[in-house]
Amino acid sequence: MAGIRPFRAVRYDPALVGDLADVLAPPYDVISPQHQDELYARSPFNAVRLEFGREEPDDAPGRDRYTRAAAQYRAWLAQGILRPNGTPALYVYEERFSYLEVERVRLGLFAALRLEPWEADVILPHEHTLPKPKADRLNLLRACKAVFSPIFLLYEDGGEVRCILEAGTEAAAPLVDIRVEPGAVAEAAERHRVWALDGPAAEQLQAFFAGKRLFIADGHHRYETALAYRDERRAADPAAPPVGEAPYDYTLAYLADFDDPGLTVLPIHRLVRNVPDLDRQKLLLALERSFSIKILPIAPGEFLRQALAELRRAGQNGAHAFGLVGAAPRAMHLLTLRPAAHQAWLARPLTGHSEAWRRLDVSILHTLVLRECLGLGDEAVEGEGQVSFTRDAEAAVLAVERGEYQLAFLLNPTTPRQIRDVALAHDRMPQKSSFFWPKPPAGLVCLDYERSL
């Protein structure tokens, strides 16, 4: 089962860099070009220079953003801007943020996670990966020999871990207490606090996780990159220690409980374009065979909020509902799968997919609507030109109103338990089915293969 261990986290020295809020960055995969520029301007020490540095016009192999990140990282270590903790520890991590106008708190743990191959059935994925992001992360790992943003994993707990973590927050002042202005660090919480745990508390946590499976919430590409880096290092080292004893047998992980009240998953909506000869009335007639349809007025602002609230209500208690934008002006068609159509869907002989996969809204949308009613092929449905993705419902509506897209489909979020069930069934979800939010930022704690373990 899963193995974690304490490590000497590499952290910024606030005496040298100033406000730590200015040096945090999002994980690489949510940094837009505009936000990259904003992070560069925020501080000369911002972690974006390590996690996702700029490309330059004269880049070439051996002189690129990976080598620049490595040189910057070594310089900051030499200058004391980044320092390893003196004692190995596990680290309690508390995030405070607001969602749907309600303040939330998520309590988790940073640890060094022992890498396990998929076939060991210890670390369970729920998404497929793509080669390009893995090549990018592997180049960075080779150059820096350090991990700047963690893999996000979930575990099941009856309350034992939470008691240990809460006790850790009460026993001492935090090592880190950062307040971030909303939006300053994309996808990040507004307050971050970190405490170190060692001694008996750390031993208790290690014993707990030694008997657990872990489920990847976010970071499939980073996990597979860490596996590839481990295998590469082992192949190059004839004197490598036994598996599990070398620093490169581990990676940086953030662990959260499935039942944490602050665990938040956002929906990812679909935008559709380039459907030839789209007949919206025929589309609605085709949808009526499987869905009940209710028309709601929408516009950016209060009408849209009301429509999204009704969409959430329609999707409760195992029902499946979507919002269709673009079939009529300034309206959202609320589509709710009829009970008979739901039973027929569950009875379909779909080769290669589990019952857990069938119970996902996004699986039903992709199959019954995008493929069968709109006639989109597999490549289109997976985002190759005709289908795009956004987490911003208002942006989706505006994109349709401006004529940039023909249709938008608004979804409810996938639940953490649905993700667990798909992973336990050894199935994989459709692309971009979930977005765990907020993201643990880069630069809060780092794992260095030469200094941390």
N, C-alpha and C positions, 0 to 999 in steps of 0.2 A: 504494500500500500504506500501512500504518499510519504515522502520524507522531507522535512524542513530542518533548517539549522540556523543558529544565530550567525550574524556576519557583522563586520565592521563597516557600517554605512559611510560612504563618502558624501559629505555635505558641505554646503557653502558656509564660509565664515562671515556672518553678518557684519562684523567689525570692519571687513575689507570691502564688501560689496554693497552695504547699505540695506535698504528695505528688501527683504527676501521676496516680497510679492513681485518685484521687478525682474527677478532672475528666473522665475518659473516659466515653463512653456508647455503647451499641450503635447500629447504623443504625436509622432510624425504624421500619422494618417489623417489627422484632422487640422493640419496646418495649411491654410490657403496661402497663395503667394502674397496677398495683401496683409494677412496676419503675420506672415514671416517677416515682412518689412517692418511692421509695427513692433514686433518683438526685438528685432535688431536695434531699433531706435530707443527702446525702453531702457536698456542697460547694456554696456559693453560686456557684461558678464552673463547675459541671458543664456539659458540652457539651449535655446534654439540653435546656437552655434555648434553644439555637440549633437543634439538629437536630429536636427534636420537643417543643416547649413545650406547656404545659397550655392547654386551652380554658377560658375563664371564662364565667360565666352572662351577663354583659352584653356579650359580644363582638358586634361589628357590623363590616361592611365598613369598612376603614380603621382599625379598632381591634380587633385580634385577635392571635392567637399569632404571626402572621407579622410584624406591625409591632412586637410586643414583642421578637421575636428580633432584628430589625434594630436596634432601639434598644439592646438589650443588647450586641450585637456591636460597634456603634460606640462604646459606652461603654467596653467592655473594650479596644478598640484605643487609644482616647484615654488610658486609664489605664496602658497598657503591659502589661496582663494578657495580651493577645495581641499578638505582635510578628511582623512579616515577617522572614525571614532576610535577611541583608545581601547575599548573593550567590545568583543563581539556581543551582539544583542539581537533580540527580535524587537520590532517597533510597532507599537499601537498607533493607529492612524484614525483620527476623527475628522470627518468633513461635515460642514454645516452649509446648507443651501436651501433655496426656495423652489418649489415646483407647484404649479397650479395654485399659487398664492398661499401655500402652506409651507412653513419652515420644516425642514427634514434634517435628520442627523444620521450619518452612516458611520459605523464603527468597524474597522478592519485591522489587518495585520500585514506588515511587510516582513518577508522572510526570504532566505535563500532556499529555493525549491530544487530538490533533486530531480533531474530530468529522467523521464521514463518514455520508452517508445510507445506508440499507440497500441501495439499489440499486447503490451503488458496490462492494458485495461485499468490503469491507475489514474492517468490524466485523460479525461474524456472530452473530445471536441464535438462541436455541433455545426461547424461550417467547413466548406472547402476553402483551399488557399490557392493563390495565384503565384506564378513564378517571379514576376517582376518585383513585387514588394519584398519577397524573401531574398532575392539577389541584393537588393538595396540594403536591407538590414544586415546581411552577412558581410557585405563589404565594410559597413561601419563597425561591426563587431571585430572583424579581423584587424582593422586599423587601430581601434581604441582599446580593445581587450577589456571593455567595460560596458555595463548596461545602464542606460540613463532613464528608461521608463519601464515600469513593471508589466508583466502579464497579469491580467485580472482573472482570478479564479473564484469559484463558489464552492462551499462545503455545506453539509447538513449537520446540524447541531441541536441538541436539546436544551441549550442554554449554558453548557459547561464553559465553552470558550468565552462567551460574552461576560460571564462572571469574572474570569481571569483578566480580560481586557479592561473592564470597568474598574477593577481593583487597581490595575496598573495606572489608570488615569487619576486615581485618588491618592496614590502613594507619593507622588512627586510632581514638581512643576514640569511642564512640557519642555522638551528640547527645542521645539519649533512651535511658534504661534503666529500664523500669517493671515492677514486679512487682505482679500483681493477684491478690487472693485468689479461689480458685475460686468462681464464681457471683456475684461482686460486680458484674461487668459482663456481662450476659447474652450468651452466645454468643461471648465473647472468650477469647483465649489467656491464659495465666497469666504470660507474660513477653513484653515488647515492647522491641525495640532498633531504633534508627534511626541510620543514618549518611548523611552528605551525600557525593555524588559529583559532581565537576565536572572540567573540563579534559579530557584525552584519554580518560579512562574514560567520561565522559558522551558524548563524541563517538562513541566506539565503539558505545555502546548505541543512540544515535540512528540510526547507520548500520545496525545490525542490524535494528531494528524498521521501518526504511524499506522493507524487503523482505518484510514479514510480514503475514499476516492475523491478526486477533485474534478470540477467541471470548468472548462474554459468559458468565461463570459466574453472576454475581449482579449485579443492578442494571439490568435491562431498563427499568424505569419511569424510573429516574434518567437513563439514556442518552437515551431518547426525550424526556424533559423538557429535557435540555441541547440537543438538536436544536431543539425548539420555541422555547426561549429565544434560541438563536442566530438563528433565522429572524425572530423578533420584533424583535430588536435591529437586524438588518440592514435590515428593512423600514422601521424608524423612522429610519434614518440614511442620508440621501442621499449623504453623503461617506464611507461605509464603505470601509475599505481592501479590497484583494483578499481573496478567501476564503482562510483559513488564516493571515491576518496580524493579525486582531483578537483581543483577549483572549477574547471570547465565542465564538470558533471552537474553544475548548478546554474540556475538563473534567478533573476530578481522577480519576486512574485508579490502580488497584493491579494490577500485572501479575505473574502466576506461571506457571511452567513446567508443562505437562501432566505431565511426568515427575518433578516435584519429589516426593521421598519423603514429604514432609509433607502433600501435597495430600489432603484428606479430604472425602468426600461422605457425608452421613448419609441414611438412608432416611426417607421420609415415609409413615406408615401411614394406612390408611383406616378410618374408623368409619362404620357404617351404622345408620340408624334409620328408623322410620315406614314399614317395608315391610308392607303390609297382609296379614294371613293368612299370615305367614311359616311355612312347613312345613320344618323343618330336615332331616328325613329325606329329603324330596323334593329339597331342595337338594343333599344329599350324593350322592344317586343321579344327579342331573343332572351334578354335578362329576365323578363317576367315569367318565363317557363320555370325558373329555379328560385327567383327572389321575389319577395314582396317589396313594393317600391312606394316610398313616401317622398314628396317633394318639399324641400325646405328652402326658404329664401336665405341667400348668403350675400355678404359683402365683407371685405376686410374690416374687422372690428367686432362689434357686439353680435351681429347676426351670425358671423362665422363661429364665434365662441359658443353661441347657443346650439348651432348645428353640430359642432364637435361634442358638446355635452350630450346631445341626443344620440350621436353615434356611439359614445361610450355606454350609455344606458342600453342601447340596442344590442351591444355585444356582451352583455352580462349573462351569467349562468350558462355558459357553454354555447351561447348563440354565436353566429358568425355574421358580421355586418360590415359594410363598406360605404364610404361616401363617394359618389360619382359626380365630378364637376366637369361641365362642358357639354352636357347633353341638352341644356337649355340655359338661356342667359340668366345670370345672377341667381342661380339655383343650384342646390345640391340634391341629388337623388339618393336617398338613404336606401341602400339595398340590404335586405335581411334574408338570409338563406331560409327557404321554407322547410318545415320539418320533413316532408316527404323527400325533398331534394337532398336534404342532409343525410337521411338514411340511405338513399340511393348512392350518394357519394362514398359513404363508409363501406358500402358493399361492393364497390368497383374493384376489379382485379388489376390493381396498379402494381406492376412488377417492380421490385426493388425499393419499395417504401413501406415504412411501418405505420401502424395505426396512429402513433404519436405525431408523425409527419402529416397525416391526413387531417388531424384536428387543428392544424395551424391555419389561421386566417389567410396568411400569405400563400400557402399551398393551394387553398381553394380559389383565391383570386387569380393566381397564375394559371391554374388549369381550367376552371369553369368560365372565367371571364376573358383573360388576355389571350389564351390559346383558342378556346372553343367559340367564344362570341366575337372576338375581334380578329381571330385567325392569325395571331402572331406566332412565329416559329420559336423554337427553343433559344436561338441566339438572340432574337429580339427581346424575349422575356428576361434574359439574363443581362440586359443592359447594353447590348451591342447596337447602339444607334437609335432604336425606336423607343426604348424604355429608359428613363432616367429616374434618379432617386433624390429625395429631399426630406429632411426632418421638419421643415417649416411649412405648415399647412397654409398659412397666409401667402407665402411665396408661391406655393403650388397654384392657388386660386388666381393670383395675379398673372402667373405665367400663362395660364389658359386664357384669361381675359385679354392679354396682350397679343394673343395669337402665336406665342412661341411653342405652345403645345396644344394638341387637339383636346385632350382629356387629362384629368387627374383623378386618381383613386386614393382616397384618404382612409387610413387604417387605424385600428386600435393597436396598442402595443402588444407584442408577444410577452407572455408572462415568464418569469424565471422558472417556474415549475414545468412549463411546456418545453423550455430549453433543456431542462434536466431530462425529461422523458424522451426527447429525441436523441440525446446523447446516450442514454441508457439502452436505447434500441439500436445503437450503433448506426444511426442514420445521420444525414446531414441536411440542414435547413436550406431553403432557397437563399440565394444571394441577398445580403442586406435585409435580413429579417428582424434584426434587433439592434438597439443602440443603448448600451448601458451608460447611464449618465448620473453624475458627472464623471469625468475621467481622472484617475490619479495623474498628476502632472509630472513631466520630466523635470529633473533637477531637485526634487524634494529629498530623495535618498537615491544613491547610486550604488551599484555593486561592481567592484573592480576585481578582475580575476587575479591580479597580482598583489592586491593589498587587503581585500575584504575577507578572504577565507584562508 
